[in-house]
Amino acid sequence: MNRLSFKFSLTGIMVIGFFLSMANLLYAQSEKINWISWEQAQEQLKTHKKKIFVDVVTDRCHWCKQMDNTTFLNSKIIKYINTNYYAIKFNAEQSVIIPFKGKTYEFIPKGKTGIHSLAIEITNGKLNSFPTLVVMDEEMNTIQALSGFKSHDELEIIINYFGGNFHKTTPW
């Protein structure tokens, strides 16, 4: 092989490597948590049982946006949640009526804003801050509500703990 063909071969390999790395980067960025609605979760539970992971947020919540831009972009978190949970992103200030477990829940105005009554219900009345993460069992009963920002390391522990049913034998 002469020097010129070696240069072209090396350039070709570098170009192919560049395109492969770009494709891998684009694929990684396209991975995301499959957020669904309450209605979709209730429907999907009829045919395939999974736990429910609810991210209770508001539009004005700084730490909610931080979790969206960091924690929820982690590939381990994405894969584990998509495999083991139905994930619901729930805006606690939305004004839609939501049927849930035979009852109807709606927005309760309070002061300048208010709160959705379903957010109060699924946190067992302990909605202290946003974000609040709620883990529910396969029958949509609340197992645990956890308030505040969680890093991907913290959330990984949480979703594995509940996803692996360790909560049944080891207290949180």
N, C-alpha and C positions, 0 to 999 in steps of 0.2 A: 504494500500500500504506500503510495507516495504521500508527500507532505500535504499537498493540496486536497486530495480526497480524504485524508485524515481530518483536516480542518472542516470540510463540509460534513463529514460524519459526526464530528463532535458538535458542530452547530445544529445539525438535525436532531441529535439526542437532546441537546439543551432546549430546543424549541418544543419537542414532544414533551419533555419533562415539565416545561412551563405550562403547557396546555393541560396536562394531567393534573398539576397542582391547582390550577385555576378551576378545573372541573370539580375537584375534590372540595375546594373552598366554597364554590357555589352550592354544591350538594349539602355541605354542613350548614350553610346559612339557610337553606330551604327547609331544614328540619325544624319543626316547631311543635309545641304542645297542641294537641287536637282539642281545643276548647269547644264545648258543645253547650246547648241550652238545657234548662231544667226539663223541658218537654222531651228533648232528644234523649237525655239520660234515662228518664223514666221509661221511655219506649224501648231503648236498647237493653235495659235490665230485664225486660220480659223474655228475651231470647239468650242473653249472655250475661251472667252475673259477674260483676266487678265491684270493687269499692269505689266510692266517689271522693274526689278531691275538689274542694271548692275554694277558690281564691276570692274572698269578699273584699271588694275595693270601692273606692269612689273616684270620680274624675279628678278631684283636686288633690288627691293623695300623692305626695312626693315619694314616699317609700314604696308605694304600689308600683309606680313607674320605674323606680330603681330595680325592683324585683323583676319586672318585665324586661328591663334592659341588661340584666346581669344573670341572676339566678335561673330564670326561666329560659335562658339561651344556652345553658350548659347541656352538652349532648347526653351525659349520663342521666340528668334530671329528665330531659325530654323523653329519652328511651324508656326509663322506668315508669314514668307517669303514663305514657301512651300505652304501655304494655299491661300495667296492673290496675289502672284507674280509669274511670270516666272523669274528665276534668271539666269543671264549670267555672267560668269567670263571671262572677256575680257582682254587678254594680248595686251597692246597697242604697243608692239614691235614685234608682230608676222608678218610674211611675207605672210600670206595667202590672197587670194582675196576673198572678201565677198560681195555678192550681197545684197543690202538693199534698199527697196522702189524704185525700178526701176533704181538704179545706182549701179556702181561697185566701191568698195573701196579697196585700197591696201596700202601697206607699203611705206612710203616715207623716203628714206635714208637721214640722215642729220648728218654730222660729223661722230663720231664713231658708232652711233646707228641710230636713226630715230624714226618715229612715224607712226602709222597706221592712214590713213585719216578718217576712221570711228570713231576713238576716238575723233578727232577734230570735226567731224560732230555732234555727239551726245552730246557733251559738248558745242555746239554753239560757238566753237572756244575758249573756256575759260578753256582749260586743263592746269592747273597751277602746279599741283603736283599729286603724287600718294600716296595712292589710291584716286581715284575720284569715288564717287557713283553717278550713274545717275538713276533717276526715270523717267520712260516713261509711257504714257497712253496706253490704250488698242489698239490704232492705231499706236503705236511705235513712237509717237511724244514726244520729251523731255519735261518733266515738270520742272525738276530741276536737276542741277549737283552740287554736294557738295564735296569739296576737303578735304583731310586729314583723319587721323585716327579717328575712332568713337568708343567709348566704347559701351558695350551692352546697357547701359542706354540711351546714346545719340541716338544710332541707333533705339532703340525701339520707341522713340519719333518720329523719322523721318519716319519710315515705317508705323506707325499708322496714322500719320498726312496725308501722301499721300494715304495710303491704305484705309483710312476712308473718302477720298475726302474732307478733311477739307481745302485743298489748294484752293478749288473752292470758299470758302467764307471768309477765313482768310489768310491774306498774311504771307508768311514765314518770 
